[in-house]
Every structure is written in C-alpha cells, then in structure tokens.
Amino acid sequence: MVHLLLLVLIAQSAYGGSTPSEGCHRALPEASVLREEGEAVILSFPMLESELEASAPTAKCLIARDDGTEEGGAYRAEGRVQQRDNQLWLLPAQAADSGNYTCTYRNGSSCVSGSIRLRVFESRSVELELMSYPVPVMVGESLRLACPSVRAFNDTQRLTHWHKGPAPSPHGPAPLSPGPAPGSVLQAGGRLLIPAVRRAHAGVYTCRLRAHIGEQQYRVSRTVVLSVDVPVIGPPVIVSPRNGDVFESPHGSGVELSCTVLAECHAVDDTVVTWLANNQSVEAWYRDGRGLQGGRRLFIVSLTDEDEQTELRCVAQNGGGRQEVVARLQLEDSTSTWLLVGAVAASCFLSVVSIFLFLLFKPKGKKKPDYFLTRQSSC
C-alpha cells in the first residue's frame, strides 16, 4: 500500500499535482465494457491509439482509475491489476473493479486521454442481455463467426470452444461438434460455423477459452445472440400453363402436364408446387392410380370421358404468397378424326384415278409417212 501511494504521488507530481487527464484533449468515443467476475479482463484504449498513431505511434500512456477511490492512480506491471504497455490487465476481474479508467499521454506540448467505463457483474447476477453481442444473419447465409473481443488474448495460447446456450458450467453441455454434419452447427479454428443458416439456428451461443497468462490459467467467455431474419420475398409466378388452357388428347391415351414456376433465388427451395384435381390431391381423386404427380409434372394415363369434367389446378406457394392457375382436358372427337382420315384417303384415291385415266385416254399423235426410196431399174 505504501508503494502504491508513493507511485501515485510521483505520478501526480509528474503531471503538476493534478489528475493525469486534467486539461487534456479527450479522445472519443468513450467506451463501455461489461464483464463477468472471475474472468480475465484486458482493457485496451483504441480511441487513444488512433489519436497517437500519426504523431507518436510508440508513445506510452499512464492508466489510472479516476472515480475518486483511494485506490485511484497509476498501476504497476505486477499484481492482480497491472498495466502492460497501454493496456490494463485484471487477473481476474472482481465486482469491486467496476469504475472509470483513463489512459493519458502527455508530453511538453500536448496531452490526450481516453476513457473506458468498466462494469463487472457478479457471476450470480450476470445480465445476459447487456453482456451479449448481437449478430443478425439472413436465412441461407453461410456464417463464420470468431469469438468477439478476445483479440487481446491472441498471445496467451488460448483454446476456444463454442457452446449452444449461455455460458456453461464445468459440467454443462459439451462443445459443438468439430466434424461435418448436414445442417449442423460446427466449430473449427475457434470459429462458429453454420454452412446454411436456418430459423432454427437462432438463439444464444457462448464461446469460452482458457487463457494462459504467466503460470496461471484464466477463464474468458463471450455470449452471442444470433438473430435470424427472413428476407422479404415476392410470391411465385406460374409461367405455364396459363389460366384457362385446354389440353387435347385422344380417348384412351396418356397426357403429361408441366407447371413451370418462377421464384426468387433465395426462395426456390421454399417454393412448393402442387397439382390438384377438383380441389383434391391427385392421389385422392385418381384412386384407380391413373393420375400421378412427379415433382412439378402431372401424369394421367388412359383418358376417359370423366377426365373432361375434371378441373386441374396448379398451385405454387412460398413465404411471399400464393398463385394458382386452372387448366382442363379435352378428348379429341373420334368422329371428326375418322372424317379427316377418310377425306385424306379419298383425296389420295381420286388423285391416283385421275392419273390413270389421263394416261389411258391420252390422245395419240399423227404418224409420220414412211418414205421409201425406189430405184428405177434401167434397161
């Protein structure tokens, strides 16, 4: 205690008998840090470092607690609370450490300071909502998340594990699986991995690490609240068939109908296409098995007169809405078909007969006279 008071007096005398940050330019913004009691805490002052980066990148500042307690003043490089370069290390933090901490740099011509407000909660009264880090993501995104605000522990040979839920007890749930599994939540290299985010992935996640500092191990944890948002999507659009289309096919034959639907890229997997027959499922209406839906196609075999009275409806729907079109089947008229066939056959027959008659009664041309040369015999 005597050494600490001597250090405070020396620090104050070095700054003209005033508090270290008095009369200094205050770097903004002032940060607020919330931590849990019993964990290692490292306070950094990035707002001050950005101010000094151009003029004095290697400058050292003096860290002091400026809440007026008798422990206020500069910290040494040893003990439970110690200053290391421009950081304040609390190994571990206690609820009594809550307060305002100021890092001040002063030279002969300038003075600049930055402040952090630290709040350390007792383990049994941790405010999860206040201490958590919100992470919004969209459905379908690939998430690769590092444990937040632990960069200061990079040189402590830390081992990071992720858990689903709040910070677990020593006998709590096991860490998330490091191996691949379809649709699962993974971890690799200290990062939380979700290949394709779904709504079910929303919730609380905790990363926990053991920091090796000196010959001691210290606990560090961070809580992340993952909120999953569904993108705004439009309803699907049925391109074909068009509403009121009629499909003709001969009696007893089969027919295949396809429902072509357009949907936004992120809604393709959630778009459901269904065929209905007279507002019933295809299987329920065609109990004899003549109707079958395969994907977005409808197959009907052995068409009968009953099929002409059946209303076929293609329904497409997703989170953005619903669209449907109605189509009908029509059997081709067998009488008109035979008449057409007879007409074609008669036309062909008449053509053949006409050619035959033309060749038969073709007028004959006049024959040329034969000329004979006679030789007169002379006596």
Residue pairs with C-beta under 8 A, 6 or more apart in sequence:
3 76
4 71
4 73
4 76
7 73
7 74
7 76
8 72
8 73
8 74
11 20
11 62
11 64
11 73
11 74
12 18
12 19
12 20
12 73
15 22
15 104
15 106
19 64
19 66
20 62
20 64
20 66
20 74
20 102
20 104
20 106
20 113
21 64
21 66
21 102
21 104
21 111
21 113
21 115
23 111
24 104
24 106
24 111
24 112
24 113
25 51
25 110
25 111
25 112
25 113
26 112
26 113
26 114
26 115
27 45
27 47
27 48
27 50
27 51
27 112
27 113
27 114
28 47
29 47
30 47
30 114
30 115
30 116
30 117
31 45
31 46
31 47
31 114
31 115
31 116
31 117
32 116
32 117
32 119
33 41
33 43
33 116
33 117
33 118
33 119
34 119
34 121
34 127
34 130
34 131
35 41
35 93
35 118
35 119
35 120
35 121
35 131
36 93
36 120
36 121
36 123
36 126
36 131
36 167
36 221
37 92
37 93
37 94
37 95
37 120
37 121
37 122
37 123
38 92
38 93
38 123
38 219
39 92
39 93
39 218
39 219
39 220
39 221
40 89
40 90
40 91
40 92
40 93
40 153
40 211
40 213
40 218
40 219
40 220
41 89
41 90
41 92
41 93
41 97
41 118
41 120
42 87
42 88
42 89
42 90
42 152
42 153
43 63
43 87
43 88
43 89
43 90
43 101
43 116
43 118
44 86
44 87
44 152
45 61
45 86
45 87
45 103
45 114
45 116
47 114
48 61
48 86
48 103
48 105
48 112
48 113
48 114
49 86
51 112
51 114
52 59
52 105
52 112
55 110
56 105
56 107
59 105
59 107
60 85
60 86
60 105
61 86
61 103
61 104
61 105
61 113
62 74
62 83
62 103
62 104
62 105
62 106
63 74
63 75
63 83
63 86
63 87
63 88
63 101
63 102
63 103
63 104
64 72
64 73
64 74
64 75
64 101
64 102
64 104
65 71
65 72
65 73
65 99
65 100
65 101
65 102
66 72
66 100
66 101
66 102
66 115
67 99
67 100
69 99
74 83
75 81
75 82
75 83
75 88
76 82
76 83
77 83
77 84
80 90
80 91
80 92
81 88
81 89
81 90
81 91
81 97
82 88
82 89
82 91
83 89
86 103
87 152
88 101
88 103
89 213
90 97
91 213
91 216
91 218
92 218
92 219
93 118
93 120
94 120
95 120
95 121
95 122
96 120
97 118
97 120
98 118
98 119
98 120
99 117
99 118
100 115
100 116
100 117
100 118
101 115
101 116
101 117
101 118
102 113
102 114
102 115
102 116
103 113
103 114
103 115
103 116
104 111
104 112
104 113
105 111
105 112
105 113
106 112
121 127
121 131
128 166
128 204
128 223
131 223
132 204
132 223
132 224
132 225
133 148
133 149
133 222
133 223
133 224
133 225
134 224
134 225
134 227
135 145
135 224
135 225
135 226
135 227
136 227
136 229
137 143
137 197
137 226
137 227
137 228
137 229
138 197
138 228
138 229
138 230
138 231
139 197
139 198
139 199
139 228
139 229
139 230
139 231
139 266
140 196
140 197
140 231
140 266
141 196
141 197
142 194
142 195
142 196
142 197
143 192
143 193
143 194
143 197
143 226
144 191
144 192
144 193
145 191
145 192
145 193
145 224
146 190
146 191
146 192
147 160
147 162
147 190
147 191
147 207
147 209
147 222
148 207
148 222
148 224
149 222
150 158
150 160
150 207
150 209
150 220
150 222
153 209
153 211
153 220
156 211
156 212
156 213
157 211
157 212
158 190
158 209
158 210
158 211
158 212
158 220
159 190
159 209
159 210
160 190
160 207
160 208
160 209
161 175
161 176
161 187
161 207
161 208
161 209
162 175
162 176
162 185
162 187
162 192
162 205
162 206
162 207
162 208
163 172
163 173
163 174
163 175
163 176
163 205
163 206
163 207
163 208
164 173
164 176
164 185
164 203
164 204
164 205
165 172
165 173
165 203
165 204
165 205
165 206
166 204
166 206
166 223
167 206
167 208
167 221
167 223
168 206
168 208
175 187
176 185
176 186
176 187
176 192
177 184
177 185
177 186
177 187
178 186
178 187
178 188
179 186
180 186
183 195
183 196
183 198
185 192
185 193
185 194
185 201
185 205
186 192
186 193
186 194
186 195
187 193
190 207
190 209
192 205
192 207
192 224
194 201
197 228
198 228
199 228
199 230
201 226
201 228
202 226
202 227
202 228
203 225
203 226
204 223
204 224
204 225
204 226
205 223
205 224
205 225
205 226
206 221
206 222
206 223
206 224
207 221
207 222
207 224
208 219
208 220
208 221
209 219
209 220
209 221
210 217
210 218
210 219
210 220
211 217
211 218
211 219
211 220
230 319
231 266
232 320
233 263
233 264
233 266
233 267
233 318
233 319
233 320
234 264
234 267
234 320
234 321
235 317
235 318
235 320
235 321
235 322
235 323
236 261
236 262
236 263
236 267
236 271
236 316
236 317
236 318
236 320
236 321
236 322
236 323
237 261
237 262
237 263
237 316
237 323
238 259
238 260
238 261
238 314
238 316
238 323
238 324
238 325
239 260
239 261
239 262
240 258
240 259
240 260
241 247
241 257
241 259
241 314
241 325
241 327
242 325
243 325
243 326
243 327
244 326
244 327
244 328
245 325
245 327
245 328
246 327
246 328
246 329
246 330
247 255
247 257
247 327
247 328
247 329
247 330
248 329
248 330
248 331
248 332
249 255
249 303
249 329
249 330
249 331
249 332
250 303
250 331
250 332
250 334
250 337
251 303
251 304
251 305
251 331
251 332
251 334
252 302
252 303
252 304
253 302
253 303
254 299
254 300
254 301
254 302
254 303
255 299
255 300
255 303
255 329
256 297
256 298
256 299
257 275
257 297
257 298
257 300
257 312
257 314
257 327
258 296
258 297
258 298
259 273
259 275
259 296
259 297
259 298
259 314
259 316
259 325
260 296
261 271
261 273
261 296
261 316
263 271
263 316
263 318
264 320
267 318
267 319
267 320
270 318
270 319
271 316
271 317
271 318
272 316
272 317
272 318
273 295
273 296
273 314
273 315
273 316
274 281
274 293
274 314
274 315
274 316
275 282
275 293
275 298
275 312
275 313
275 314
275 315
276 282
276 312
276 313
276 314
276 315
277 284
277 285
277 286
277 291
277 310
277 311
277 312
277 313
278 285
278 310
278 311
279 311
279 313
282 291
282 292
282 293
282 298
283 291
283 292
283 293
285 291
285 310
286 292
286 300
290 300
290 301
290 302
291 298
291 299
291 300
292 298
292 299
292 300
293 299
298 312
300 307
300 329
303 329
303 331
305 331
307 329
307 331
308 328
308 329
308 330
308 331
310 328
310 329
311 326
311 328
312 326
312 327
312 328
312 329
313 324
313 325
313 326
313 327
314 324
314 325
314 327
315 322
315 323
315 324
316 322
316 323
316 324
317 323
